[in-house]
Amino acid sequence: MTEVPEPRSRPDADRPGAAPASGRASGARRTLAAALASGAAGAAVALIAGGQTWSHARTAAAQGAQTVSVAGRDVTGLPAALAIVGLAALVAVFAVRRAGRTAVAALLTLSGAGTIAASLLGRSATGALESEAARVTGLVGAEVTDVTPTVWPLVSAAAGLLMLLAGVLALRHGRRWPAMSGRYENPAGGGARRRPGRAAPDPEAPEELWRALDRGEDPTRDR
């Protein structure tokens, strides 16, 4: 009677911890993609929202009531400035490691929180409207009435929330994210490293003689 050989198990199945390691790598990729998308989208939306009209109001003038309006950058410049800081911090997360990555992630988080606060406060501010009313009417201390905010301050606050989410993800999962490769960094000795298996350069070759001259060496001297 012919024996039926047992099916061979996959090598990965025999290695303890192979599945959890794969799951951790997949989770790191997901959180990394979510932080990148959230942070970049939040910074971009905050910059766009700063150039839109945030509120309207009416003011009395000699020729009758007039409507004045102000853009977000006239109300407060903090959301746009913090969006730039947050975007720079998002990029810097991948250039630093350990404590530096934690510090940059905290800066990204604070940028998002500051954008939210500045946007919500700017929604009810009237200082920019009063300045615009004084410019339009030519009257110092012109008053404004019927102040009507638009949706853009809330959009800016939502953008700050996206940046805040990216910062929280970086604080929580950033230690498992990859960093920029050091393949182009100079080695400790300052010289170029040869790839394994590559033949040593011929010191008599013309290009090596020129390199020796550039280093201030005498290529004719016996080595």
Backbone as a ProteinNet text record, in pm:
[ID]
protein_1_A
[PRIMARY]
MTEVPEPRSRPDADRPGAAPASGRASGARRTLAAALASGAAGAAVALIAGGQTWSHARTAAAQGAQTVSVAGRDVTGLPAALAIVGLAALVAVFAVRRAGRTAVAALLTLSGAGTIAASLLGRSATGALESEAARVTGLVGAEVTDVTPTVWPLVSAAAGLLMLLAGVLALRHGRRWPAMSGRYENPAGGGARRRPGRAAPDPEAPEELWRALDRGEDPTRDR
[TERTIARY]
85.4	0	88	64.5	147.8	107.4	207.6	180.3	168.6	70.1	49	132.9	226.3	311.1	228.5	263.4	194.5	231.9	137	168.2	269	364.1	468.4	411.3	442.2	394.6	480	421.5	495.4	597.5	714.5	816.7	768.2	685.6	642.4	551.5	479.6	387.2	460.4	587.2	663.6	738	744.2	819.1	727.2	750	664.3	685	576.3	586.3	585.9	582.7	585.4	457.5	342.2	215.8	201	234.9	225.4	316.1	438	528.3	470.5	408.9	346.9	229.6	152.3	40.5	86.4	198.4	250.2	297.3	364.3	410.8	293.6	188.4	70.5	2.8	-5.1	-65	15.7	149.1	234.2	213.2	198.6	175.9	42.4	-59.2	-191.4	-189.6	-130.1	-125.5	-38.5	67.8	153.1	76.7	5.2	-73.1	-182.7	-246.4	-352.8	-297.6	-181.2	-122.1	-79.2	-18.7	23.7	-95.9	-198.6	-316.1	-385.9	-401.6	-472.1	-393.9	-262.3	-182.6	-170.5	-144.7	-130.7	-262.3	-372.3	-502.8	-539.7	-513.7	-546.3	-469.3	-338.5	-257.6	-303.7	-333.4	-376.2	-510.8	-604.5	-737	-727.3	-642.9	-627.1	-572.2	-476.8	-421.7	-527.6	-608.2	-713.5	-819.3	-858.6	-963.6	-921	-792.2	-745.6	-764.7	-776.3	-796.3	-941	-1032.9	-1176.1	-1240.9	-1362.8	-1437.2	-1489.4	-1458.9	-1498.8	-1624.3	-1650.6	-1768.6	-1810.4	-1937	-1996.2	-2058.7	-2075.1	-2142.8	-2192	-2274	-2324.5	-2273.2	-2245.8	-2198	-2268.7	-2287.1	-2356.2	-2256.2	-2292.6	-2207.6	-2294.5	-2229.5	-2303.1	-2399	-2358.6	-2443.9	-2538	-2546	-2636.2	-2558.7	-2633.6	-2570.9	-2494.4	-2379.7	-2296.7	-2259.6	-2235.1	-2193.4	-2041.6	-1977.9	-1833.3	-1807.8	-1698.1	-1660.7	-1509.6	-1464.1	-1320.6	-1285	-1161.7	-1110.3	-1047.3	-1023.2	-966.7	-830.1	-744.5	-610.7	-617.2	-729.8	-746.1	-793.2	-866.2	-914.6	-801.5	-730.8	-618.6	-527.1	-399.2	-302.9	-250.8	-299.6	-248.3	-278.4	-400.9	-425.4	-331.8	-309	-219.4	-76.8	-30.8	105.2	122.3	24.8	32.8	20.5	-51.1	-59.5	77.6	152.3	287.5	378.4	368.1	448	411.1	282.2	239.4	284.9	282.5	327.9	477.2	554.3	697.8	723.8	646.2	662.1	626.3	525.1	486.1	598.6	667.5	780.7	897.7	920.6	1034.6	1019.4	897.2	877	961.4	982.1	1054.8	1205.4	1248	1390.4	1458.1	1379.9	1436.1	1389.1	1451.9	1417.1	1409.5	1351.4	1345.1	1286.9	1363.2	1310.9	1281	1361.8	1336.2	1204.4	1171.1	1043.7	926.6	941.7	835.6	814.3	924.4	913.5	845.8	881.7	821.9	674.6	642	501	419.8	480	410.8	389.1	487.6	471	357.7	345.7	236.1	101.8	96.5	-26.8	-65.9	31.4	2.7	-38.3	18.2	-21.5	-168.1	-210.6	-351.3	-443.2	-404.1	-486.9	-492.9	-380.2	-380	-464	-462.9	-546.8	-695.3	-734.6	-874.7	-914.9	-831	-864.9	-869.5	-769.6	-766.5	-884.3	-924.4	-1036.4	-1168.1	-1190.1	-1315	-1321.8	-1209.7	-1208.1	-1227.8	-1168.3	-1182.4	-1322.8	-1400	-1537	-1623.9	-1596.2	-1677.7	-1607.7	-1485.7	-1412.4	-1468.9	-1470.6	-1523.3	-1418.7	-1298.4	-1195.8	-1163.2	-1149.2	-1118	-1234.1	-1357.7	-1473.9	-1480.8	-1450.4	-1451.4	-1342.6	-1226.3	-1119.5	-1160.2	-1225.7	-1271.7	-1381.9	-1470.2	-1576.6	-1517.9	-1414.6	-1349.9	-1283.3	-1227.7	-1163.5	-1266.4	-1378.8	-1480.4	-1550.5	-1583.7	-1659.2	-1571.1	-1447.2	-1358.4	-1382.4	-1453.7	-1485.4	-1408.8	-1330.1	-1258.3	-1358.8	-1348.9	-1440.9	-1576.7	-1585	-1713.8	-1763.4	-1889.5	-1948.2	-2005.4	-2010.9	-2067.9	-2185.1	-2281.7	-2399.4	-2429.2	-2517.2	-2559.4	-2438.7	-2350.3	-2231.5	-2275.9	-2235	-2274.1	-2149.8	-2107.7	-1992.1	-2029.4	-1931.6	-1952.4	-1910.7	-1910.2	-1874.3	-1723.1	-1645.9	-1501.7	-1427.9	-1463.5	-1395	-1412.7	-1530.4	-1551.5	-1470.9	-1457.6	-1373.2	-1228.1	-1183.4	-1047.2	-1029.7	-1130.4	-1123.2	-1118.6	-1196.2	-1191.8	-1054.5	-991.6	-856.2	-758.8	-775.3	-692.8	-715.4	-837.7	-867.9	-794.7	-785.9	-710.7	-562.3	-506.8	-366.9	-346.2	-441.8	-434.1	-436.6	-520.7	-527.2	-394.5	-333.3	-203.6	-98.3	-100.9	-5.3	-25.2	-149.7	-178.3	-131.4	-155.1	-108.3	43.7	110.4	256.4	308	240.2	281.3	257.3	148.7	110.6	185.5	203.7	260.9	391.3	438.9	554.7	680.1	695.8	819	831.3	721.2	725.7	734.9	730.3	737.8	881.7	904.1	1042.1	1094.7	1226.7	1292.4	1363.5	1409.9	1485	1608.4	1638.7	1753.7	1883	1982.1	2114	2211.7	2161.6	2250.2	2340	2296.8	2377.3	2464.4	2460.2	2543	2687.7	2782.3	2922.6	2957.8	3040.7	3083.3	3170	3197.7	3270.8	3410.3	3472.4	3608.7	3616.9	3504.5	3505.5	3530.1	3572.3	3599	3481	3481.9	3372.8	3385.4	3276.3	3278.6	3264.6	3346.2	3336.7	3227.8	3156.7	3055.7	3124.7	3062.2	3122.6	3141.3	3259.5	3288.8	3341.4	3351.2	3398.8	3549.8	3618.2	3764.6	3815.6	3934.6	3995.9	4037.5	4030.4	4068.7	4218.5	4252.9	4393	4457.9	4560.3	4621.6	4691.4	4719.7	4786.8	4687.8	4559.9	4461.5	4457.7	4432.6	4434.5	4337.4	4215.7	4119.9	4166.2	4237.9	4288.8	4402.4	4484.7	4592	4533.3	4425.4	4362.5	4301.5	4240	4183.8	4291.8	4408.5	4519.5	4566.6	4572	4610.6	4509.5	4379.8	4277.9	4290.9	4338.8	4356.3	4486.6	4566.6	4695.4	4806.3	4788.9	4892.6	4980.1	5096.7	5189.6	5171	5108.1	5080.8	5206.6	5319.3	5443.9	5521.6	5481.2	5556.3	5518.1	5617.3	5591.5	5502.2	5404.1	5311.4	5348.5
-120.1	0	123.8	212.3	332.3	437.5	489.2	593	728.5	802.2	936.5	1034.6	1107.1	1201.8	1314.9	1353	1463.4	1594.7	1686.4	1816.1	1892.5	1952	2029.2	2163.7	2199.8	2328.1	2439.5	2556.2	2671.6	2714.8	2761.7	2803.7	2913.2	3005	3116.1	3070.2	2961.8	2914.6	2855.1	2803	2740.4	2842.4	2967.8	3069.1	3141.3	3127.9	3200.1	3349.3	3424.4	3569.7	3625.5	3538.4	3590.9	3667	3609.9	3677.2	3806.7	3807.8	3935.9	4043.1	4004.7	4104.6	4163.1	4076.4	4125.2	4217.3	4182.1	4267	4402.1	4404.8	4532.3	4620.4	4559.8	4637.8	4694.6	4613	4661.1	4774.3	4760.6	4866.6	4994.7	4983.1	5102.2	5173.6	5096.5	5158.2	5230.4	5172.1	5236	5367	5364.6	5487.7	5593.5	5550	5644.8	5711.3	5631.7	5687.6	5780.2	5742.3	5826.2	5959.3	5956.1	6080.4	6171	6113.8	6195	6260.4	6181.2	6235.4	6340.4	6311.4	6403.8	6533.6	6523.9	6644.3	6731	6667.9	6745.4	6810.8	6735.9	6793.2	6907.1	6888.1	6993.5	7121.2	7109.6	7229.1	7299.5	7222.4	7282.4	7353.9	7290.6	7351.3	7477	7473.9	7592.3	7710.2	7683.6	7790.7	7845.9	7757.7	7802.7	7882.7	7833.6	7900.5	8040.4	8059.7	8191.1	8299.1	8262.3	8361.2	8384.4	8319.5	8333.6	8434.1	8477.3	8572.2	8502.2	8561.4	8499.6	8563.3	8691	8753.5	8877.8	8909.5	9030.3	9112.1	9241.4	9329.2	9453.2	9529.9	9655.8	9771.1	9883.2	10002	10125.4	10223	10345.4	10443.6	10505.5	10604.7	10721.8	10827.3	10947.1	10916.1	10826.8	10792	10675.8	10635.3	10526.7	10406.5	10302.1	10181.2	10109.5	10058.7	9983.3	9848.5	9753.2	9620.1	9608.8	9560.4	9538	9389.9	9339.2	9198.8	9189.6	9087	9067.8	8921.9	8902	8767	8713.3	8583.4	8521.6	8575.2	8601	8653.5	8793.7	8868.9	8999.4	8986.7	8880.7	8858.8	8808.7	8705.1	8647.8	8574.7	8594.1	8524.9	8396.7	8360.3	8241.6	8110.5	8086.8	7958.8	7932.5	8032.5	8011.4	7987	8065.1	8046.8	7909.7	7867.9	7737	7623.6	7647.2	7545	7520.4	7626.6	7611.7	7540.8	7579	7512.6	7364.4	7335	7196.3	7114.5	7174.2	7102.9	7074	7171.2	7148.9	7041.6	7042.2	6940.4	6801.8	6794.6	6665.7	6606.7	6690.8	6642.9	6606	6686.9	6664.2	6537.8	6488.1	6365.2	6251.5	6250.3	6140.5	6165.8	6284.8	6317.1	6298.6	6282	6267.9	6136.5	6099.7	5974.7	5995.3	5896.4	5891.2	6019.4	6085.3	6202.9	6316.5	6329.3	6433.6	6412.5	6289.1	6260.9	6292.5	6262.3	6293.8	6444.7	6519.6	6665.9	6724.7	6676.1	6727.8	6689.4	6568.1	6526.5	6612.9	6648.6	6738.4	6875.9	6923.7	7053.1	7047.1	6936.7	6919.2	6919.2	6852.3	6848.7	6987.7	7062.3	7197.5	7289.8	7270.2	7351.5	7328.4	7202.9	7174.4	7233.9	7220.6	7276.5	7428.6	7491.7	7637.3	7684.8	7608.9	7644.8	7639.2	7537.5	7526.1	7645.7	7676.7	7785.7	7920.2	7947.5	8076.3	8089.6	7980.8	7986.6	8013.4	7946.8	7967	8106.2	8155.3	8291	8394.9	8371	8465.2	8469.5	8365.4	8362.7	8469	8499.8	8598.7	8733.1	8747.2	8873.6	8979.4	9104.4	9215	9323.1	9305.5	9408.1	9435.6	9329.5	9348.7	9415	9381.2	9444.3	9593.6	9628.7	9769.3	9848.3	9786.9	9853.2	9873.5	9772.9	9785.4	9890.5	9897.3	9998.5	10139.1	10156.8	10287.9	10325.7	10226	10255.1	10292.9	10224.4	10249.1	10382.7	10411.4	10533.5	10655.2	10632.3	10742.4	10796	10720.9	10762.6	10675.2	10737.5	10662.9	10612.9	10486.6	10429.3	10396.8	10371.2	10334.7	10202.6	10195.5	10076	9985.2	9857.3	9759.9	9690.6	9652.4	9581.1	9463.6	9378.5	9261.4	9180.1	9149.1	9069.1	8926.6	8880.2	8747	8669.7	8569.9	8489.7	8391.9	8357	8257.3	8120.5	8022.8	7886.7	7866.3	7959.5	7937.6	7929.4	8003.7	7980.3	7837.9	7779.8	7641.1	7545.4	7577.3	7494.8	7499.9	7618.8	7632.2	7553.4	7556	7477	7327.8	7283.5	7142.8	7105.1	7197.9	7173.1	7157.1	7240	7224.2	7091	7041.6	6910.9	6800	6811.3	6712.9	6715.5	6834.3	6845.2	6788.9	6815.9	6760.6	6608.4	6550.9	6405.1	6348.7	6417	6370.6	6374.6	6479.4	6488.3	6379.2	6348.8	6242.9	6107.6	6082.4	5957.3	5948.2	6060.9	6060.6	6036.6	6093.9	6070.5	5925.8	5869.9	5735	5626.4	5643.7	5536.3	5575.4	5698.4	5745	5664.7	5602.4	5527.9	5404.8	5360.1	5243.3	5281.8	5411.8	5455.6	5457.9	5437.8	5443	5585.6	5597.3	5727.9	5739	5859.8	5879.5	5790.6	5734.9	5646.3	5723.1	5660.5	5721.1	5671.8	5620.7	5563.2	5668.6	5797.9	5901.3	5977.3	5935.9	6002.3	5959	6050.6	6017.8	5920.5	5819.6	5729.7	5802.1	5734.9	5800.2	5840.5	5764.2	5795.1	5905.7	5949.7	6058.2	6012	5889.6	5840.5	5765.6	5737.3	5664.5	5516.9	5449	5306.7	5229.2	5124.3	5038.8	4936.8	4908.8	4804.7	4669.2	4575.5	4443.1	4379.6	4321.4	4254.8	4345.1	4474.5	4566.2	4577.7	4571.9	4575.4	4711.4	4710	4835.1	4915.9	5050.1	5130.6	5122.5	5131	5126.1	5261.5	5267	5396.8	5461.6	5383.5	5439.6	5490.1	5467.5	5513.2	5665.8	5727.2	5874.1	5940.3	5882.3	5946.6	5941.3	5831.2	5823	5920.9	5945.9	6044.8	6184.2	6215.5	6346.2	6357.9	6250.1	6254.5	6275.3	6212.4	6231.7	6376.3	6438.2	6579.1	6667.8	6634.4	6713.2	6702	6586.6	6569.7	6629.6	6683.4	6743.3	6640.2	6523.3	6420.2	6422.2	6363.2	6352.4	6217	6209.6	6078.2	6006.2	6078.9	6015	5952.5	5981.1	5926.4	5778.9	5696	5553.9	5537.5	5455.4	5434.5	5304
0	0	0	-91.7	-106.6	-5.5	68.4	166.5	99.5	140.6	87.2	167.6	102.3	177.1	234.6	356.3	420.3	353.8	339.1	276.5	360.7	292.3	358.5	404	523.8	575.1	520.6	508.8	460.3	563.4	517.7	612.8	704.9	653.7	736.9	849.8	823.5	924.9	1044.2	1021.6	1128.5	1212.5	1167.4	1241	1337.9	1467	1561.7	1549.5	1551.8	1545.6	1405.6	1299.5	1162.4	1130.8	1170.7	1144.1	1222	1353.3	1424	1366.1	1321.9	1263.6	1136.3	1053.5	931.3	963.3	1067.7	1106.5	1156.9	1232.7	1282.6	1168.4	1068.8	953.8	874.8	858.8	786.5	863.2	995.8	1076.1	1071.2	1070.7	1061.2	929	821.1	689.8	685.6	747.6	747.5	826.4	944.6	1023.9	957.2	890.7	819.3	705.8	626.4	515.8	567.3	677.2	733.6	783.5	848.9	899.7	785.4	682.8	568.5	499.9	472.8	404.5	491.1	619.9	709.4	726.6	752.6	774.4	651.2	536.2	413.1	373.2	384.1	349.4	444.3	573.6	669.4	643.8	618.1	591.6	464.7	360	233.9	249.6	317.9	336.2	422.6	525.1	610.2	530.3	441.7	358.6	263.2	206	114.6	189.5	306.4	383.5	427.3	451.4	493.8	389.3	265.3	159.3	123.4	191.8	162.8	257.7	222.9	306.3	431.2	547.3	674	733.5	705	766.9	689	701.2	643.4	755.7	731.1	828.1	755.1	824.2	769.1	854.4	788.2	858.2	802.5	888.1	846.4	788.2	675.5	610.5	567.2	520.7	478.6	364.8	276.5	164.1	193.3	320.2	356.9	409.2	445.4	497.5	387.1	423.6	330	390.6	302.4	345.2	332.2	436.6	434.2	460.7	411	431	445.3	514.7	537.3	512.1	467.3	443.8	571.5	572.9	691.1	728	629.1	660.1	718.9	694.5	757.2	902.2	931.2	1067.4	1156.5	1111.1	1184.9	1087.7	1104.8	1019.5	1080.1	1200.1	1267.8	1194.2	1146.3	1079.8	962.6	878.9	764.5	810.7	910.5	960.5	1025.4	1104	1168.8	1068.7	958.3	853.8	791.3	769.5	714.3	813.6	941.4	1044.8	1053.4	1049.7	1056.5	937.2	818.8	700.1	708.7	756.6	773.7	878.7	986.5	1090	1036.8	951.3	894.1	811	735.1	655.5	746.1	850.6	939.4	1022.7	1037.1	1114.4	1059	926.8	864.9	858.1	895.3	890.7	1026	1132	1266	1325.9	1436.7	1502.2	1652.7	1718.9	1865.6	1924.9	2013.2	2082.3	1985.4	1881.5	1782.4	1710.8	1680.9	1614.6	1706.5	1834.3	1929.1	1940	1943	1953.2	1829.9	1711.8	1588.4	1581	1623.5	1625.3	1721.5	1834.6	1928.6	1866.1	1789.4	1721.1	1620.3	1548.2	1453.1	1525.7	1640.4	1718.9	1766.5	1818	1865.7	1751.1	1633.5	1518.3	1483.8	1488.2	1462	1566.8	1695.2	1801.4	1792.4	1760.8	1746.2	1630	1521.3	1406.1	1441.6	1516.5	1558.7	1644.4	1744.1	1835.9	1763.2	1678.4	1608.1	1512.6	1449.2	1354.3	1425.6	1538.4	1611.9	1674	1723.6	1778.5	1667.7	1552	1440.7	1384.9	1407.6	1355.7	1421	1547.7	1619.2	1636.6	1583.5	1599.1	1504.8	1552	1470.8	1444	1496.4	1479.5	1333.7	1254.6	1113	1039.5	1076.2	1013.4	1046.5	1170.4	1207.4	1134.3	1117.6	1042.8	896.8	840.6	702.1	691	790.8	788.9	797.7	880	889.9	758.4	689.7	561.4	455.8	454.5	352.9	375.7	500.9	530.9	556.1	588.2	623.1	761.9	844.9	981	1079.4	1164.4	1267	1370.8	1406.7	1504.8	1448.6	1318.9	1259.1	1317.5	1347.9	1407.2	1298.5	1331.2	1238.6	1305.9	1225.8	1275.9	1183.7	1230.4	1151.3	1104.2	1197.2	1163.1	1129.6	1012.2	965.4	924.2	1002.3	962.3	851	769.4	664.4	716.7	629	668.6	673.2	616.8	603.7	736.4	841.3	969	1020.9	998.6	1039.2	953.3	825.4	737.8	785.2	824.1	876	1005.6	1091.7	1214.7	1184.7	1084.5	1045.3	990.6	918.4	869.5	986	1088.7	1207.3	1276	1272.6	1331	1256.2	1124.8	1046.5	1082.6	1099.8	1139.9	1280.2	1368.7	1503.8	1501.9	1417.5	1404.6	1355.4	1256.8	1207.1	1317.1	1399.1	1508.4	1612.5	1645.3	1742.2	1687.6	1559.7	1499.6	1502.9	1477.9	1482.3	1623.7	1723.8	1862.1	1904	1855.6	1898.8	1823.5	1693.3	1611.4	1542.4	1561.9	1486.1	1507.5	1623.4	1649.6	1559.8	1501.9	1413.3	1265.8	1237.2	1098.9	1050.9	920.2	868.7	867.8	868.1	859.7	726.8	694.6	571.3	569.4	453.9	441.7	455.8	520	533.4	428.8	316.2	215.3	151.3	154.9	91.8	192	320.3	417.7	402.8	433.7	426.6	537.6	512.7	618.3	719.1	833.4	942.2	899.7	815	772	670.5	614.6	517.8	375.6	355.2	220.5	166.5	38	-24.5	5.9	38.4	66.1	-64.3	-75.6	-193.1	-172.7	-277.9	-270.6	-258.9	-186.9	-174.9	-312	-331.2	-456.8	-565.2	-541.1	-643.5	-633.8	-747.4	-750.8	-707.9	-643.2	-601	-723.3	-719	-835.2	-863.1	-990.3	-1032.5	-1004.2	-915.5	-883.7	-1002	-1107.8	-1225.2	-1329.9	-1307.8	-1404.4	-1406.1	-1522.4	-1531	-1433.5	-1418.9	-1329.2	-1183.8	-1145.8	-1009.9	-987	-1090.1	-1077.9	-1055.4	-1129	-1110.9	-971.6	-923.3	-788.9	-683.4	-703.1	-610.1	-609.7	-729.7	-736.3	-665.3	-680.7	-612.2	-460.8	-412.1	-267.8	-217.3	-307.3	-267.9	-254.1	-313.4	-305.7	-429.8	-417.6	-529.7	-593.1	-709.2	-769.1	-818.3	-828.1	-875.3	-761.6	-637.5	-524	-506.5	-472.3	-449.3	-328	-345.1	-234.6	-164.3
[MASK]
+++++++++++++++++++++++++++++++++++++++++++++++++++++++++++++++++++++++++++++++++++++++++++++++++++++++++++++++++++++++++++++++++++++++++++++++++++++++++++++++++++++++++++++++++++++++++++++++++++++++++++++++++++++++++++++++

